[in-house]
Amino acid sequence: MFIHPPAAEGLIAMALRNSTIDEGTLEECLDDINDFVQTLTRYPPLMVAMAMRAHLEILLGAMLECDLCTRKDIKEFVRDLEEEVLDENDA
């Protein structure tokens, strides 16, 4: 399982308060996550996806609780994720 970084022009980032994320940092983070995911080959892709979903749920909840984003930001983020995944697979 390999996560391909989205094209820069197609990337829709969540609006974070006091955000200092730049494109280079995002690319480095994606590379680190890809490297880690590559170590999970003993697990089926569905299990990795479910574990990542659980982790994302906790992360987004913590970001909301720490006032790093709003409920609206999270709703837009999840909606955009769904559209990107389904649109790509429908093509």
N, CA, C and O of each residue as an XYZ file, in Angstrom:
364
protein
N       0.862     -1.174      0.000
C       0.000      0.000      0.000
C       0.902      1.227      0.000
O       1.778      1.366      0.853
N       0.679      2.108     -0.958
C       1.483      3.324     -1.056
C       0.555      4.509     -1.225
O      -0.348      4.488     -2.061
N       0.776      5.525     -0.442
C      -0.057      6.716     -0.511
C       0.597      7.694     -1.460
O       1.710      8.158     -1.209
N      -0.081      8.011     -2.546
C       0.453      8.971     -3.504
C       0.050     10.368     -3.091
O      -1.134     10.636     -2.883
N       1.024     11.272     -2.967
C       0.659     12.642     -2.600
C      -0.186     13.274     -3.686
O       0.079     13.073     -4.871
N      -1.198     14.033     -3.301
C      -2.032     14.682     -4.304
C      -1.256     15.767     -5.022
O      -0.302     16.332     -4.488
N      -1.683     16.047     -6.238
C      -1.055     17.134     -6.984
C      -1.294     18.431     -6.228
O      -2.370     18.642     -5.667
N      -0.301     19.288     -6.214
C      -0.386     20.530     -5.438
C      -1.617     21.341     -5.813
O      -2.263     21.923     -4.941
N      -1.947     21.387     -7.092
C      -3.094     22.195     -7.495
C      -4.413     21.570     -7.072
O      -5.419     22.274     -6.985
N      -4.437     20.274     -6.808
C      -5.663     19.610     -6.409
C      -5.814     19.475     -4.907
O      -6.856     19.028     -4.427
N      -4.802     19.852     -4.167
C      -4.814     19.689     -2.729
C      -5.703     20.723     -2.064
O      -5.558     21.923     -2.296
N      -6.616     20.254     -1.245
C      -7.480     21.147     -0.480
C      -7.123     20.936      0.980
O      -7.476     19.915      1.570
N      -6.432     21.890      1.558
C      -5.967     21.749      2.937
C      -6.992     22.305      3.907
O      -7.713     23.256      3.605
N      -7.040     21.688      5.082
C      -7.906     22.194      6.139
C      -7.332     23.514      6.630
O      -6.123     23.646      6.819
N      -8.192     24.470      6.829
C      -7.763     25.759      7.350
C      -7.401     25.591      8.821
O      -8.261     25.274      9.643
N      -6.156     25.799      9.145
C      -5.708     25.691     10.522
C      -5.388     27.068     11.057
O      -4.795     27.898     10.368
N      -5.782     27.297     12.274
C      -5.461     28.568     12.908
C      -3.981     28.589     13.241
O      -3.430     27.593     13.710
N      -3.340     29.719     12.998
C      -1.915     29.888     13.257
C      -1.083     28.855     12.507
O      -0.055     28.399     13.010
N      -1.514     28.491     11.329
C      -0.844     27.462     10.547
C       0.418     28.003      9.900
O       0.440     29.119      9.382
N       1.463     27.200      9.938
C       2.720     27.555      9.270
C       3.105     26.468      8.276
O       4.278     26.331      7.929
N       2.127     25.696      7.816
C       2.391     24.594      6.895
C       2.752     25.155      5.527
O       2.030     25.984      4.973
N       3.869     24.698      4.995
C       4.212     25.054      3.632
C       4.267     23.776      2.803
O       4.256     22.672      3.346
N       4.325     23.934      1.514
C       4.263     22.779      0.617
C       5.402     21.801      0.854
O       5.195     20.589      0.789
N       6.602     22.305      1.128
C       7.745     21.434      1.384
C       7.558     20.600      2.638
O       7.887     19.414      2.654
N       7.035     21.211      3.683
C       6.796     20.495      4.925
C       5.734     19.425      4.730
O       5.867     18.322      5.261
N       4.690     19.728      3.984
C       3.642     18.750      3.708
C       4.221     17.562      2.951
O       3.919     16.412      3.270
N       5.035     17.830      1.971
C       5.655     16.754      1.187
C       6.531     15.869      2.073
O       6.507     14.645      1.940
N       7.293     16.469      2.964
C       8.136     15.702      3.888
C       7.276     14.844      4.813
O       7.607     13.686      5.071
N       6.189     15.399      5.308
C       5.283     14.651      6.183
C       4.666     13.475      5.428
O       4.594     12.368      5.961
N       4.225     13.703      4.201
C       3.673     12.619      3.386
C       4.713     11.524      3.162
O       4.389     10.337      3.214
N       5.957     11.918      2.913
C       7.030     10.934      2.730
C       7.220     10.097      3.995
O       7.362      8.877      3.915
N       7.222     10.745      5.157
C       7.388     10.019      6.417
C       6.229      9.052      6.653
O       6.435      7.915      7.076
N       5.012      9.514      6.377
C       3.848      8.637      6.543
C       3.932      7.461      5.563
O       3.653      6.322      5.939
N       4.312      7.727      4.322
C       4.465      6.644      3.339
C       5.490      5.621      3.804
O       5.269      4.415      3.690
N       6.624      6.109      4.335
C       7.657      5.197      4.826
C       7.108      4.314      5.940
O       7.378      3.113      5.976
N       6.335      4.909      6.851
C       5.761      4.139      7.946
C       4.737      3.120      7.431
O       4.743      1.962      7.850
N       3.871      3.550      6.534
C       2.839      2.648      6.005
C       3.491      1.452      5.312
O       2.956      0.343      5.352
N       4.623      1.668      4.687
C       5.327      0.567      4.014
C       5.770     -0.512      5.004
O       5.987     -1.656      4.607
N       5.906     -0.167      6.277
C       6.307     -1.162      7.277
C       5.130     -2.008      7.747
O       5.322     -2.955      8.510
N       3.934     -1.689      7.314
C       2.726     -2.370      7.788
C       2.253     -3.461      6.822
O       1.065     -3.784      6.798
N       3.142     -4.020      6.044
C       2.765     -4.984      5.012
C       2.143     -6.261      5.561
O       1.474     -6.983      4.822
N       2.349     -6.553      6.831
C       1.752     -7.779      7.400
C       0.252     -7.633      7.617
O      -0.433     -8.627      7.859
N      -0.271     -6.405      7.534
C      -1.692     -6.149      7.724
C      -2.376     -5.953      6.377
O      -1.797     -5.361      5.466
N      -3.606     -6.447      6.244
C      -4.335     -6.201      4.998
C      -4.660     -4.704      4.864
O      -4.822     -4.013      5.871
N      -4.753     -4.209      3.636
C      -5.034     -2.783      3.420
C      -6.268     -2.286      4.165
O      -6.262     -1.161      4.666
N      -7.332     -3.095      4.254
C      -8.530     -2.664      4.965
C      -8.236     -2.410      6.442
O      -8.751     -1.454      7.021
N      -7.421     -3.255      7.046
C      -7.084     -3.068      8.457
C      -6.264     -1.789      8.648
O      -6.478     -1.056      9.613
N      -5.340     -1.523      7.745
C      -4.548     -0.290      7.816
C      -5.472      0.914      7.667
O      -5.344      1.893      8.402
N      -6.397      0.844      6.723
C      -7.335      1.953      6.518
C      -8.196      2.178      7.762
O      -8.427      3.326      8.142
N      -8.670      1.123      8.394
C      -9.497      1.267      9.593
C      -8.686      1.852     10.751
O      -9.191      2.682     11.506
N      -7.439      1.424     10.889
C      -6.585      1.965     11.946
C      -6.286      3.443     11.687
O      -6.273      4.253     12.614
N      -6.047      3.784     10.423
C      -5.786      5.187     10.080
C      -7.040      6.029     10.325
O      -6.939      7.175     10.761
N      -8.206      5.474     10.050
C      -9.468      6.181     10.311
C      -9.614      6.473     11.796
O      -9.969      7.586     12.184
N      -9.337      5.461     12.633
C      -9.432      5.645     14.081
C      -8.443      6.711     14.548
O      -8.782      7.554     15.378
N      -7.249      6.676     14.027
C      -6.239      7.665     14.396
C      -6.653      9.060     13.934
O      -6.494     10.028     14.678
N      -7.176      9.172     12.732
C      -7.620     10.468     12.213
C      -8.765     11.018     13.058
O      -8.829     12.222     13.310
N      -9.658     10.152     13.493
C     -10.758     10.583     14.357
C     -10.218     11.206     15.648
O     -10.689     12.258     16.082
N      -9.237     10.554     16.250
C      -8.635     11.073     17.484
C      -7.883     12.371     17.216
O      -7.992     13.321     17.991
N      -7.131     12.418     16.142
C      -6.362     13.615     15.794
C      -7.262     14.810     15.528
O      -7.012     15.900     16.042
N      -8.308     14.618     14.730
C      -9.229     15.720     14.431
C      -9.957     16.178     15.695
O     -10.173     17.374     15.891
N     -10.332     15.235     16.544
C     -10.977     15.593     17.803
C     -10.054     16.421     18.685
O     -10.491     17.390     19.306
N      -8.779     16.044     18.744
C      -7.812     16.798     19.539
C      -7.578     18.186     18.952
O      -7.449     19.162     19.691
N      -7.524     18.272     17.635
C      -7.343     19.576     16.986
C      -8.529     20.487     17.279
O      -8.360     21.682     17.519
N      -9.729     19.915     17.257
C     -10.932     20.689     17.568
C     -10.909     21.149     19.024
O     -11.188     22.308     19.330
N     -10.575     20.228     19.902
C     -10.529     20.543     21.332
C      -9.474     21.607     21.648
O      -9.674     22.430     22.541
N      -8.367     21.593     20.928
C      -7.286     22.567     21.151
C      -7.500     23.849     20.354
O      -6.629     24.718     20.328
N      -8.657     23.969     19.705
C      -9.008     25.165     18.949
C      -8.056     25.427     17.775
O      -7.768     26.577     17.440
N      -7.570     24.336     17.154
C      -6.719     24.464     15.979
C      -7.532     24.509     14.693
O      -7.019     24.878     13.637
N      -8.802     24.130     14.789
C      -9.710     24.191     13.655
C     -11.128     24.262     14.199
O     -11.361     24.127     15.400
N     -12.060     24.475     13.296
C     -13.460     24.558     13.693
C     -14.209     23.304     13.239
O     -13.699     22.512     12.446
N     -15.423     23.140     13.754
C     -16.272     22.038     13.291
C     -16.517     22.160     11.783
O     -16.536     21.160     11.065
N     -16.702     23.390     11.319
C     -16.908     23.619      9.889
C     -15.684     23.167      9.096
O     -15.829     22.550      8.041
N     -14.482     23.467      9.589
C     -13.259     23.036      8.915
C     -13.221     21.515      8.770
O     -12.887     20.989      7.709
N     -13.570     20.819      9.853
C     -13.537     19.358      9.830
C     -14.582     18.811      8.869
O     -14.305     17.879      8.114
N     -15.778     19.382      8.893
C     -16.823     18.931      7.968
C     -16.389     19.118      6.523
O     -16.592     18.227      5.699
N     -15.796     20.257      6.202
C     -15.314     20.513      4.845
C     -14.187     19.551      4.476
O     -14.145     19.038      3.358
N     -13.279     19.308      5.416
C     -12.162     18.393      5.196
C     -12.665     16.993      4.855
O     -12.215     16.381      3.887
N     -13.609     16.489      5.665
C     -14.150     15.142      5.451
C     -14.940     15.079      4.139
O     -14.839     14.105      3.393
N     -15.723     16.119      3.868
C     -16.488     16.171      2.624
C     -15.543     16.174      1.412
O     -15.786     15.463      0.437
N     -14.478     16.965      1.472
C     -13.511     17.029      0.383
C     -12.801     15.688      0.197
O     -12.565     15.253     -0.930
N     -12.463     15.041      1.311
C     -11.818     13.735      1.241
C     -12.724     12.730      0.535
O     -12.287     11.998     -0.353
N     -13.981     12.706      0.941
C     -14.941     11.790      0.325
C     -15.065     12.055     -1.178
O     -15.041     11.125     -1.983
N     -15.196     13.317     -1.542
C     -15.332     13.666     -2.967
C     -14.100     13.256     -3.759
O     -14.219     12.707     -4.854
N     -12.906     13.522     -3.208
C     -11.675     13.186     -3.918
C     -11.540     11.686     -4.109
O     -11.173     11.235     -5.194
N     -11.831     10.905     -3.077
C     -11.710      9.445     -3.179
C     -12.732      8.887     -4.163
O     -12.391      8.088     -5.036
N     -13.986      9.311     -4.019
C     -15.036      8.760     -4.874
C     -14.918      9.248     -6.305
O     -15.139      8.469     -7.232
N     -14.578     10.507     -6.513
C     -14.407     11.017     -7.861
C     -13.275     10.302     -8.592
O     -13.395      9.981     -9.775
N     -12.170     10.055     -7.879
C     -11.034      9.378     -8.485
C     -11.387      7.956     -8.880
O     -10.969      7.485     -9.938
N     -12.156      7.264     -8.038
C     -12.531      5.886     -8.322
C     -13.667      5.783     -9.336
O     -13.829      4.740     -9.970
N     -14.450      6.839     -9.501
C     -15.536      6.817    -10.474
C     -15.037      7.091    -11.895
O     -15.722      6.792    -12.874
N     -13.852      7.655    -11.991
C     -13.326      8.052    -13.310
C     -12.998      6.863    -14.159
O     -12.547      7.020    -15.294
